[in-house]
């Protein structure tokens, strides 16, 4: 992932806080088998900064590729919006001469994948996932010898992704003047489509921390 200096995470805590703020769905990228294209699988995940936990159905073809090459990439993308050219035009130019762009946040993990197959280890993985996604405990106990999960565990395999490296990108025109960024954030909020409002929040959050960007 190409990252301009002004798009880089300000510190490790920035991307960690962004992930923790409800960004728990991403795409697992796995090298394809010889002669085949890479595979990309969308999924929820949980874990911490050093380990990601996911699971898939046993028939998923991704397992063969992971067994062939356990080095994988997991990418999380969010808070994105299309920015029309006129919004980015310089004050002394014709609005239609402005060049459009995309705003987005992205965190990319390079990982070593370990397949989890023992019934108890899979049960513990599901317990950790449920603790994140259903923290109020409104689910049956995950036990290997009791329904409903006990009879379903043979149908899944777990993945523990040990994080090797993390890169993060927050692309919100941070190299442009503060006044410009504030105006674009106001326009995003007024437009209010799709992820416009959270995108505006990210831009203003970065502006508050950075002010005018300096090399």
Secondary structure as a PSIPRED ss2 file (coil, helix, strand):
# PSIPRED VFORMAT (PSIPRED V4.0)

   1 X C   1.000  0.000  0.000
   2 X C   1.000  0.000  0.000
   3 X C   1.000  0.000  0.000
   4 X C   1.000  0.000  0.000
   5 X H   0.000  1.000  0.000
   6 X H   0.000  1.000  0.000
   7 X H   0.000  1.000  0.000
   8 X E   0.000  0.000  1.000
   9 X C   1.000  0.000  0.000
  10 X C   1.000  0.000  0.000
  11 X C   1.000  0.000  0.000
  12 X H   0.000  1.000  0.000
  13 X H   0.000  1.000  0.000
  14 X H   0.000  1.000  0.000
  15 X H   0.000  1.000  0.000
  16 X H   0.000  1.000  0.000
  17 X H   0.000  1.000  0.000
  18 X H   0.000  1.000  0.000
  19 X H   0.000  1.000  0.000
  20 X H   0.000  1.000  0.000
  21 X C   1.000  0.000  0.000
  22 X C   1.000  0.000  0.000
  23 X C   1.000  0.000  0.000
  24 X C   1.000  0.000  0.000
  25 X E   0.000  0.000  1.000
  26 X E   0.000  0.000  1.000
  27 X E   0.000  0.000  1.000
  28 X E   0.000  0.000  1.000
  29 X E   0.000  0.000  1.000
  30 X E   0.000  0.000  1.000
  31 X C   1.000  0.000  0.000
  32 X C   1.000  0.000  0.000
  33 X C   1.000  0.000  0.000
  34 X C   1.000  0.000  0.000
  35 X C   1.000  0.000  0.000
  36 X C   1.000  0.000  0.000
  37 X C   1.000  0.000  0.000
  38 X C   1.000  0.000  0.000
  39 X E   0.000  0.000  1.000
  40 X E   0.000  0.000  1.000
  41 X E   0.000  0.000  1.000
  42 X E   0.000  0.000  1.000
  43 X E   0.000  0.000  1.000
  44 X E   0.000  0.000  1.000
  45 X C   1.000  0.000  0.000
  46 X E   0.000  0.000  1.000
  47 X E   0.000  0.000  1.000
  48 X E   0.000  0.000  1.000
  49 X C   1.000  0.000  0.000
  50 X C   1.000  0.000  0.000
  51 X E   0.000  0.000  1.000
  52 X E   0.000  0.000  1.000
  53 X E   0.000  0.000  1.000
  54 X E   0.000  0.000  1.000
  55 X E   0.000  0.000  1.000
  56 X E   0.000  0.000  1.000
  57 X E   0.000  0.000  1.000
  58 X C   1.000  0.000  0.000
  59 X C   1.000  0.000  0.000
  60 X C   1.000  0.000  0.000
  61 X C   1.000  0.000  0.000
  62 X H   0.000  1.000  0.000
  63 X H   0.000  1.000  0.000
  64 X H   0.000  1.000  0.000
  65 X H   0.000  1.000  0.000
  66 X H   0.000  1.000  0.000
  67 X H   0.000  1.000  0.000
  68 X H   0.000  1.000  0.000
  69 X C   1.000  0.000  0.000
  70 X C   1.000  0.000  0.000
  71 X E   0.000  0.000  1.000
  72 X E   0.000  0.000  1.000
  73 X E   0.000  0.000  1.000
  74 X E   0.000  0.000  1.000
  75 X E   0.000  0.000  1.000
  76 X E   0.000  0.000  1.000
  77 X E   0.000  0.000  1.000
  78 X E   0.000  0.000  1.000
  79 X E   0.000  0.000  1.000
  80 X E   0.000  0.000  1.000
  81 X E   0.000  0.000  1.000
  82 X E   0.000  0.000  1.000
  83 X E   0.000  0.000  1.000
  84 X C   1.000  0.000  0.000
  85 X H   0.000  1.000  0.000
  86 X H   0.000  1.000  0.000
  87 X H   0.000  1.000  0.000
  88 X H   0.000  1.000  0.000
  89 X C   1.000  0.000  0.000
  90 X C   1.000  0.000  0.000
  91 X C   1.000  0.000  0.000
  92 X C   1.000  0.000  0.000
  93 X C   1.000  0.000  0.000
  94 X C   1.000  0.000  0.000
  95 X H   0.000  1.000  0.000
  96 X H   0.000  1.000  0.000
  97 X H   0.000  1.000  0.000
  98 X C   1.000  0.000  0.000
  99 X C   1.000  0.000  0.000
 100 X C   1.000  0.000  0.000
 101 X E   0.000  0.000  1.000
 102 X E   0.000  0.000  1.000
 103 X E   0.000  0.000  1.000
 104 X E   0.000  0.000  1.000
 105 X E   0.000  0.000  1.000
 106 X E   0.000  0.000  1.000
 107 X E   0.000  0.000  1.000
 108 X E   0.000  0.000  1.000
 109 X E   0.000  0.000  1.000
 110 X E   0.000  0.000  1.000
 111 X E   0.000  0.000  1.000
 112 X E   0.000  0.000  1.000
 113 X E   0.000  0.000  1.000
 114 X E   0.000  0.000  1.000
 115 X E   0.000  0.000  1.000
 116 X E   0.000  0.000  1.000
 117 X C   1.000  0.000  0.000
 118 X C   1.000  0.000  0.000
 119 X H   0.000  1.000  0.000
 120 X H   0.000  1.000  0.000
 121 X H   0.000  1.000  0.000
 122 X H   0.000  1.000  0.000
 123 X H   0.000  1.000  0.000
 124 X H   0.000  1.000  0.000
 125 X H   0.000  1.000  0.000
 126 X H   0.000  1.000  0.000
 127 X H   0.000  1.000  0.000
 128 X H   0.000  1.000  0.000
 129 X H   0.000  1.000  0.000
 130 X H   0.000  1.000  0.000
 131 X H   0.000  1.000  0.000
 132 X H   0.000  1.000  0.000
 133 X H   0.000  1.000  0.000
 134 X C   1.000  0.000  0.000
 135 X C   1.000  0.000  0.000
 136 X C   1.000  0.000  0.000
 137 X C   1.000  0.000  0.000
 138 X C   1.000  0.000  0.000
 139 X C   1.000  0.000  0.000
 140 X C   1.000  0.000  0.000
 141 X C   1.000  0.000  0.000
 142 X C   1.000  0.000  0.000
 143 X C   1.000  0.000  0.000
 144 X C   1.000  0.000  0.000
 145 X C   1.000  0.000  0.000
 146 X C   1.000  0.000  0.000
 147 X C   1.000  0.000  0.000
 148 X C   1.000  0.000  0.000
 149 X H   0.000  1.000  0.000
 150 X H   0.000  1.000  0.000
 151 X H   0.000  1.000  0.000
 152 X H   0.000  1.000  0.000
 153 X H   0.000  1.000  0.000
 154 X H   0.000  1.000  0.000
 155 X H   0.000  1.000  0.000
 156 X E   0.000  0.000  1.000
 157 X E   0.000  0.000  1.000
 158 X E   0.000  0.000  1.000
 159 X E   0.000  0.000  1.000
 160 X E   0.000  0.000  1.000
 161 X E   0.000  0.000  1.000
 162 X E   0.000  0.000  1.000
 163 X E   0.000  0.000  1.000
 164 X E   0.000  0.000  1.000
 165 X E   0.000  0.000  1.000
 166 X E   0.000  0.000  1.000
 167 X E   0.000  0.000  1.000
 168 X E   0.000  0.000  1.000
 169 X E   0.000  0.000  1.000
 170 X E   0.000  0.000  1.000
 171 X E   0.000  0.000  1.000
 172 X C   1.000  0.000  0.000
 173 X C   1.000  0.000  0.000
 174 X C   1.000  0.000  0.000
 175 X C   1.000  0.000  0.000
 176 X C   1.000  0.000  0.000
 177 X C   1.000  0.000  0.000
 178 X H   0.000  1.000  0.000
 179 X H   0.000  1.000  0.000
 180 X H   0.000  1.000  0.000
 181 X H   0.000  1.000  0.000
 182 X H   0.000  1.000  0.000
 183 X H   0.000  1.000  0.000
 184 X H   0.000  1.000  0.000
 185 X H   0.000  1.000  0.000
 186 X H   0.000  1.000  0.000
 187 X H   0.000  1.000  0.000
 188 X H   0.000  1.000  0.000
 189 X H   0.000  1.000  0.000
 190 X H   0.000  1.000  0.000
 191 X H   0.000  1.000  0.000
 192 X C   1.000  0.000  0.000
 193 X C   1.000  0.000  0.000
 194 X C   1.000  0.000  0.000
 195 X C   1.000  0.000  0.000
 196 X H   0.000  1.000  0.000
 197 X H   0.000  1.000  0.000
 198 X H   0.000  1.000  0.000
 199 X H   0.000  1.000  0.000
 200 X H   0.000  1.000  0.000
 201 X H   0.000  1.000  0.000
 202 X H   0.000  1.000  0.000
 203 X H   0.000  1.000  0.000
 204 X H   0.000  1.000  0.000
 205 X H   0.000  1.000  0.000
 206 X H   0.000  1.000  0.000
 207 X H   0.000  1.000  0.000
 208 X H   0.000  1.000  0.000
 209 X H   0.000  1.000  0.000
 210 X H   0.000  1.000  0.000
 211 X C   1.000  0.000  0.000
 212 X C   1.000  0.000  0.000
 213 X C   1.000  0.000  0.000
 214 X C   1.000  0.000  0.000
 215 X C   1.000  0.000  0.000
